Amino acid sequence: VTVGDEATLRTAFADGVETSISLSADITLSDCGTGALVRSGATPVVLDGGGHTLTQSCDTPLVSGTGVDVRFDDIVLVQQGSETAIDVTGSVALTGSSLTGAGAGSGIVATDTVSLQDSQLANFALDGVTTAGAVTLRSSRVESIGNNAVSSSGGDVSVTDSQVRDFTLDGVSGAAVEVVDS
């Protein structure tokens, strides 16, 4: 489904059977009473930005989900509030995308795998990526992070042709860490 405004995006994202959502315009989430884009259920969803920007202007997560896998393609994600930008029990993938914070909260908190391919994550006061699953960075950047840049409490971390810089605590930590630069 293709969406071009906040209300239609919220409806499509909450629809547990919708598998693909494309943005036709930049969208700012400004309904602070509703807060985050919320998704529940086992059906994975792809949010294809088509180069557009999705901004959360409220002090709530940008995306919240339970038992869901979310993939973001070709989108600029902006978290202006103080909460974690993407907070899901499930997996998160960013491909050709960026996720930028306002210097508060965390970037991605997940319980399963997190993957960044040709993507950027920057400007969070807490952690860049925190998960119990594996983390894969390929041709990506994680920078300007207040605490841990990339942290997995139970999975391996693979960093290939990527940059992790400007963090306060740990750069990359996991069960096993593999760094490959070609």
C-alpha positions in Angstrom: 0.0 0.0 0.0 1.2 3.5 -0.7 0.7 6.3 1.9 1.3 10.0 1.9 0.0 11.2 5.3 0.2 10.4 9.0 -3.3 8.9 9.5 -3.0 6.5 6.5 0.5 5.5 7.5 -0.7 4.7 11.1 -3.6 2.6 9.8 -1.4 0.7 7.3 1.4 0.0 9.9 -1.0 -1.2 12.5 -2.7 -3.6 10.0 -1.1 -6.9 11.1 -1.5 -8.4 7.6 0.0 -5.6 5.6 3.5 -6.6 4.4 4.7 -3.6 2.4 4.1 0.1 2.9 5.6 2.8 0.6 5.8 6.5 1.3 4.7 8.9 -1.4 5.7 12.0 0.6 7.6 13.1 3.7 5.5 12.4 6.9 5.8 13.9 10.3 4.2 12.0 13.2 2.6 14.9 15.2 -0.3 13.1 16.9 1.4 12.8 20.3 -1.7 11.3 21.9 -1.2 8.3 19.6 2.6 8.4 19.8 4.6 5.7 18.0 3.8 3.7 14.9 2.7 0.5 16.5 2.8 -3.0 15.0 2.0 -6.4 16.6 2.0 -9.9 15.3 4.2 -12.3 13.4 3.7 -10.8 9.9 7.0 -8.9 8.8 6.6 -5.5 7.3 8.7 -3.4 5.0 8.5 0.4 5.1 9.9 1.7 1.8 10.5 5.4 2.0 11.3 6.0 -1.6 13.9 8.6 -0.4 11.3 10.4 1.8 11.6 11.3 5.4 9.6 10.0 8.4 9.9 12.2 11.5 8.7 11.6 15.0 8.1 15.0 16.6 6.7 13.6 19.9 8.4 12.2 23.0 7.5 8.7 22.1 9.3 6.0 20.0 9.1 6.4 16.3 8.3 2.7 15.9 7.2 0.2 18.5 6.3 -3.4 18.0 5.7 -6.7 19.7 6.7 -10.0 18.0 7.4 -8.3 14.7 10.1 -8.0 12.1 10.5 -4.5 10.6 12.6 -3.5 7.6 13.2 0.0 6.5 14.3 0.6 2.9 15.5 3.9 1.3 14.1 6.1 4.1 15.3 8.9 6.3 14.1 8.3 9.9 14.3 11.2 12.3 13.6 10.9 16.1 13.1 14.4 17.5 11.8 13.3 20.9 13.7 11.9 23.8 12.6 8.2 23.6 14.2 5.3 21.8 13.6 5.6 18.1 12.9 2.0 17.2 11.8 -0.3 20.1 10.6 -3.8 19.1 10.5 -7.3 20.3 11.6 -8.8 17.0 14.2 -7.9 14.4 15.1 -4.6 12.6 16.8 -4.1 9.3 17.8 -0.8 7.7 18.8 -0.9 4.0 19.9 2.3 2.3 18.5 4.3 5.1 19.4 6.7 7.9 18.2 7.0 11.5 19.1 10.2 13.3 18.2 11.3 16.9 18.0 14.6 18.6 20.8 13.7 21.0 18.5 11.8 23.4 17.3 8.2 23.9 18.6 5.2 22.0 18.6 4.3 18.3 17.4 0.7 18.0 16.4 -1.6 20.9 15.4 -5.1 19.7 15.2 -8.6 21.0 16.3 -10.3 17.7 18.7 -9.6 14.9 19.6 -6.1 13.8 21.0 -5.4 10.4 22.3 -2.2 8.8 23.2 -2.3 5.1 24.4 0.9 3.4 22.9 2.8 6.3 23.7 5.4 9.0 22.7 5.6 12.6 23.7 8.8 14.5 23.2 11.2 17.4 21.7 9.3 20.3 22.5 10.0 24.0 22.2 6.4 25.1 22.9 3.4 22.9 23.1 3.1 19.1 22.0 -0.6 18.8 21.1 -2.8 21.7 19.8 -6.4 21.1 19.9 -9.9 22.4 20.3 -11.2 18.8 23.0 -10.9 16.2 24.1 -7.6 14.7 25.3 -7.1 11.1 26.8 -3.9 9.8 27.7 -3.8 6.1 28.9 -0.6 4.5 27.3 1.4 7.3 28.1 4.0 9.9 27.2 4.3 13.6 28.4 7.5 15.2 27.8 10.2 17.8 26.5 7.8 20.4 26.5 8.7 24.2 27.0 5.1 25.5 27.5 1.9 23.6 27.6 2.1 19.8 26.6 -1.5 19.1 25.8 -4.1 21.8 24.5 -7.6 21.6 23.9 -9.4 24.9 23.6 -12.9 23.3 24.5 -12.7 19.6 27.5 -12.3 17.4 28.4 -8.9 15.9 29.7 -8.7 12.3 31.1 -5.4 11.0 32.1 -5.3 7.4 33.4 -2.1 5.6 31.7 0.0 8.2 32.6 2.8 10.6 31.8 2.9 14.3 33.0 6.1 15.9 32.4 8.9 18.4 30.9 6.9 21.3 31.4 7.2 25.1 31.5 3.6 26.4 32.0 0.5 24.2 32.2 0.6 20.4 31.1 -2.9 19.5 30.4 -5.8 22.0 28.8 -9.2 21.5 29.2 -12.9 22.1 31.8 -12.9 19.2 32.9 -9.8 17.2 34.1 -10.1 13.7 35.5 -6.9 11.9 36.3 -7.1 8.2 37.5 -4.3 6.0 38.1 -5.0 2.4 
